[in-house]
C-alpha cells in the first residue's frame, strides 16, 4: 500500500501539491504533459493544476528545454560544449568555464569544474523522467517527493525527518549549493538506497523567480517519504509547540 500523506498535510497546513520525480518507461499515465518555458520550475503553476513535465534523452519531443536541466537530469552536456571539444573531459571543462564566467557561481573555473566532477547528475534509467503531481499507480517508479513549503512548514518537515534519527554525523537532512533540478534528484545520491534522506532546496537563484517568494523546497527519497507519512500520535505534530505556533499564525501574531 502506498504511503498516505493526508494527516501529514492537514496538520502541517501544506496546501501545495506534492511533486514526484519519476523514472518511467511510459509517460502516458501522467497526462496531461506540458513543456516548460526553459526552466523546469516554470511549470510550478502547471504542477498545482495537475499537469506534469516530461524529460527524455531518447525521445526528441521531450528534450530538456534548459541546458542545465538536460545535464542534471540525464547527464547531457550542452551541444555548444560538445561541438567545441575533442573529448568528453574537454567538453566538461568548457561547460564549467562557460557556466562560471556567465554566472560567477564559483571563485574560479577550476573550482567549478571540480564541483561538477564531485556531484554526479541523475542518469535516466528508463526512457522518461516525469516531474509532476503524485501518481499513485506509478509508485514503484517514484524516486523523490518534493514539498513546497513556507518556513513554518519547513520546520515541521525537518522535525519529521529527524524523528527517528539519533545520529549527529549521518544527518538525514542536508542543504547544499546546486541547481533547482539537481536538488530534487542528484543531491540525494543513490535514490535506490533504503537510507532516509532529505534536501532543503529551491535555493537556486535561477529558478526562484518561478516560485512564490515565501516558498522553499523539501525533497525526500522514498524511505524518508514513508517515514514522514508514518509519523505517529506521540510525535511533535500532536504536541504543544506545533499547535501553539499554528494558533499564533491564525491569530496573526509572531511567536514569542
N, C-alpha and C positions, 0 to 999 in steps of 0.2 A: 504494500500500500504506500502511495506517495505521501510525503510529509504534508501536514495541513497547517498553513501559516495563519489561519483565521484568528486565533486568540492572540498570537504574537502581534499581528497588525492592529487588532482592536485596542489592545492595552497600550501599545506604543503610540497610537494615533497616526500611524503611517498610512496615507491615503494614495500615494503614488503607486503606480503599477510596479510589481516586481519584474525585473527584466532578466531573462535567461540567456545564457551563451551556450548554444547547442552546436555539436559537430555531427552532421546527419548525412545519410546517403540520399535522402529525398527531401525536397523543400516544400512540397505541396501541403503537408499538414499545417504549415504555419501561415498560409494565406489569410489575409491579403499581405503581399510583399511590396515594399517600396524601395526606391533607390534614393538614398540621402543626397543632399547637395554637398558634395565633397566630404565633410567630416561625418563620421558615423553618428555622432551625438546631435547632429542637426535633425535627427529623427526622433528626438526626445518627445515632442508633442505627438508624433505618429504612434510611438510606443504607448502613450497614455490613451490613445484612441483605438488600441488593439491591433496595430499594424507592426510588421517585423521587417528587419533589414537582412538581406542575404548577401554573402560574400563567397566567391569561388575562385580558385586558381585555374580550374578546368573549363568552366562554363563562361564564355566571353560575355554573356549577357549580365553576368553578376560579378564582374571585376570590381575591386575596391575603387571607389571614386577618390580616395585620398592616398597619396603616396606613402604616408606614414602608416595608415591603416592597412595597406597592402603588405607592408613589411611586418608589422606587429601581429597581423592575423594572416599567416600564410608564408612569411619569410620571402616575400617577393621584392627584390630590390628595384627601385625606380629605373625605368628604361634609360634615362639620361646617364645614369651611372654605369650601366652595363655597356652602352654604346661607346663610352669614353675609356673603357678599361679593357685590359688584356687578360684579366683573371678575376675570379670572384673576390679574392682578397683585395685587389686593387679597387674593385667596384665598391666594396665596403668602406675602404679608406676614402674614396671620393664622396660616398654618401655621407660619411661622418663630417668630412670637411665642408661640403656644401650646406649641410644642415646647421653646423655650428656657426659658419660665417654668416648665414642668413638670420639665425635666431639668437645666437650668443648664449646658448644654454650652459656651456662649459668653458673653463678658463683657457683651454687650448684645443685644437683639432685632435691632437693625440689623445687627450683625456676623453674626448667624445668617442673616438674610435675604441679606446679601451672599454668604455662603458657599454658600447654596443656589443663588444666581444663577450662581456661578462653577463649580459642579460639577453638570453636567447628568446626569440619570438615564438609565438604559438604556431605549431605546424598542424595544418588541417589533416585529420586522419581519414575522414570520409570525403565526400565531394563538396559539401557545403558547410559553412558556418552560418547559422541564423541567430540573430540577436533581436529579441522581442519579448512580449508578454509570455508568461509561463504556459506551456502546452502539456497538460497532464499526461496524455498518452505517449509523449516522447521523452519521458523522464529518464529512460536508460541512456539517452544521448546528451543529457544535460551535463555541462561542465562547471558552470558557475551561476550564481544568482546575485544580482545587484539590486540593492535597496537605495533609492534616492531619498535622502533624509535631511532634516534640519539638525542643528546642534544638539537639541534635547534628545531627539531620536537616535542620533549617533551615539550619545552617551548610553542610551538604553541598549543598543546593539553591542557596544563594547563590553558592557557588563554581562550581556548574554554570552558573548564569545568567551569570556573569562570564567563563567560559572562553574565549569568542570575542569578548570586548569589550575595546577599548583605550581608550575614552573615559572621562574623569572628569567630563565635562559632561553628556553624554546617557547617564546611568547606566541600565542595564536594570532595576534593582530599586529600588522605592520603597516607602515606608510613609507613611501619612497618616491623619489623623482621618477617620472615616466609619462609617456603619452596616455591620454584617457583610455584608448583602446588597449594599450599594453597593461594598464592597471586592472582591466577586467578579465585578463587571462594570463599573460606572460609573467607578471609579477608573482603569481601564485605558484609558479613552478610546475611540478608534476601534478596534473589535475586528476590522475588516476590514484593518487595517494589516499590512504584511509586516515591520514592525519588532518584534523580540522584546521583550516586556515582562513584568514580574512585579511583584506586590504582596504585601508581607507584611501579612497581615490577621488576622482574629479578635481584634482589639483593642477591639472594641465591647463595653462592659460589659454592655449589654442582652442580648447573645446568648451571652456566655461561660458563663453558667450551664448551657447545654446541651452544653458540651464538657468532656471531662476536663481537669483543671486544668493539665496539663503540655503541652497542645497549642496550637499556633498554626496559622494557615493560610498557605499559599504558593500564590497564584493566578497562573497564567500564561496568556498568549494562545497561539494555535496555533503561531505561529513559535517561541516560546520552548519550548513543549512538545516540538516536533520537535527543537530543539537539545538539550534535556536527554536525550531518548531516544537521541540520536546521539553522546553522549559516547564518546570513543574510548579505546583501551588506553593511550594516552600521557597521559591526563588524571589529575588528582589522585585520582580514585576508585580507581585501581590503585596508588597510591603510598603511601609510608611513613606520612605523618601520619594519613591516614584509617584505615588498618589498625591503627596503633598505638592510636588513640583507641578503635576498636571492641574491640580486645583488652582494653584497660583497663576498658571498661564491662562486658565479660563477667566480668572478674575482680572487679568491684565496687570498683574504685579510681577516685579522681579523677585527671584528667590533671594533669601537672606544669606 
